[in-house]
Amino acid sequence: MATGGAEKKPAVALPPSNDINATWAFLESGIEVMMARLTEGMSYERYMQLYTAAYNYCISSGLGGTSGIAAGAHLVGGELYSRIAHYFQQHLRGTLEQLGSLTGEALLRHYAAEWERYTNGSNFVHRLLIYLNRHWVKHEREEGRTDVHTIYTLALIQWKRFVFQPLQIQRKLTQAVLEQIHIQRDGGVIQSSLLKTVLDSFVSLGIDDTDATRINLDVYRSEFQQAFLEATVEYYRTESTAFVAHNSVTDYMKKAETRLMEEEDRVELYLQPSTRRPLSEVCREQLVTSHAPMLWGQFKTLLENEMVGDLSRMYALLVQIPNGLDPLREQFEAHVKAEGLESVARAVEETPEQVDPARYIHALLRVYDHNMQTIEASFQSEAGMIAALDKACRVFMNQNQATGASASKSPELLAKYVDSLLKKSNKGAEETSLETALDQAMVVFKYIEDRDLFQKFYSKFLARRLVTFASASSDAEESMIAKLKEVCGFEYTSKLQRMFTEIGLCRELNERFREAEANRAEAGDIDFYALVLANGIWPLQAPNTDFSVPTELQGLYERFKEFYGAQHSRRVLTWLWHLSSNDVHTTVLTFEEIAAATRLETSTLKAALLPLVKSKVLHELDDSYSLNMDFKSKKVRVNLQIPVRAEQKAESTEVMKTVEEDRKMLLQATIVRIMKARKTLKHNLLLPEVITQVQSRFQPRVPDIKKAIDALIEREFLQRVEGEKDVKMNDLVAHHGLDHEAEQHHQHAGDRMHGQDRP
């Protein structure tokens, strides 16, 4: 302002510094320009004359006319301060007369214009009298005069007293603002900047007597925010009730979503940031909470019809209210469970007696993948929804139409599925797709409850792949073991890794044997390869029948035993001929001749011949077999190592028996380990601790744990506290004299639970 383009005028004489009347008359003319005609501008010279006149007065002596700050500058200024306050008062009386008869938008326009003119002018006056602010005002406030303020703050106080408060007696400003907001909510066009100016004045008038620089929202809250929130509640209560009566739930969700976004925008346009939270709360209460049951009731329909957009919108609304998602999670869990059971039923309906592992696992994965995509697309991967999916998967992946009441079926089918992936016969799988398939298998594995059963079956299938050289890829085998290790830990996969490692050691052993054979004169041209496997690691058992080594192999067989014995004198080789393989060329023999040559029992020999019959290589008539001269195959070599269903069933039964025994031992070992650490523990506290420690392997039943406790008491590993009769409430004490035996028991159970009985 002081550098404005006003025409330069001759210098004006300054008033006497100790004459308040002359000084005020000189200052008032300039202040009037600042307050009423600011757009006219003021020259720099004129501004400095006014500033100097005010400065001279403030440093003059009020008693003897002596100049100088030290002589009493702090005593001069009160009269000037009073003149300024009176000027503001008179100026604002005229302003109130202009505004008093106005209402609505007209009131807001004139109020905003006068407010901006007044605050701009008073800001210039504040700087003009800066010396008064720095000395006299500061001194008075330090002396406890809370009614004395800097000039700009004084101007605001006067506005509040002589303009704002009279208008607000009838809440005229508040009502006018609310009317404009109502118009905007109804779709009308308003001037948002006008509302911002008016509401910002409410904030400016919240003056803190102790610190004028601090933002105080008391006036804004009491004069506007409370009424605004009440009006908002009434508006949306009325609108939402009317809307749902004549529109669909999906349309209502779109309406509510739009309204919530509009209110967010309203805060940005002209409300205070502090209004955001209470405004959001009342809007959510009226638009979401009040109609939440209606939304919950529609969720199942949206889910079944895969209405991704509407599901996403429903989630976005309900996530904003307390417990809004709980009913959705419950319904989602039930939906996934039902979908999973139905998917399995469809997969096994054609062959209920013999479930195809691939179809079964794919049926499980389809449900998981489909619903996980829904969670990602519609529920923003919300943890509660994922937990609901997990709970549902744990149910239908362990108990369904394919499993019946059997706890072993899902682990067995999963192990068979992985076995089919890792076999050479899986020619269609490239390395990347195989890795993806293994990752998907691990998805199912994470939901399997009886992981010890899976480990038993998996170790048997792994052993079979390795000893028959049917593994498709060493990298894939190691990758699968690594995945299992990541989920279940080192102990779970230690024997699997040992099995895989031993195959590599066998290669080195056979290389050395070939080198030794190359130097022998009697070495033949038979392609011989022996796998020497530790019987404490591999889930392999020697047959109960005798076997006569073919004459052609006898010499080679004896030389290998001699070669191996020379390197490992204390080891005994047990030959598992039933796991051996060789190429069969067409030769005609009778059943009796085969039996005599092999010395196999009749039942064993028939079981061996059955794959030949199944593959139509042989014809079976009563007890005689004849070669099928019309046999044809697209393959040059035909694999006859086909497991018979009866053998598979027997194998499953054998695995279950082994697992049950292993579980008993693991429970006993776990109890001993806990009691050794605790010494004394109540029965009802021991049970949950045992469950916690073994549930990563399988889900133990309480009766089984009690049997394990009784067995340990009988064997004197534990003893009951004397004087107690009730078993459920009795304390159990570890018997210290049996610590060593308990530790051996624990180690033995731990070994057995990894898939191989010790010899």
Order of alpha helices (4+ residues) and beta strands (2+ residues): alpha-alpha-alpha-alpha-alpha-alpha-alpha-alpha-alpha-alpha-alpha-alpha-alpha-alpha-alpha-alpha-alpha-alpha-alpha-alpha-alpha-alpha-alpha-alpha-alpha-beta-beta-alpha-beta-alpha-alpha-beta-beta-alpha
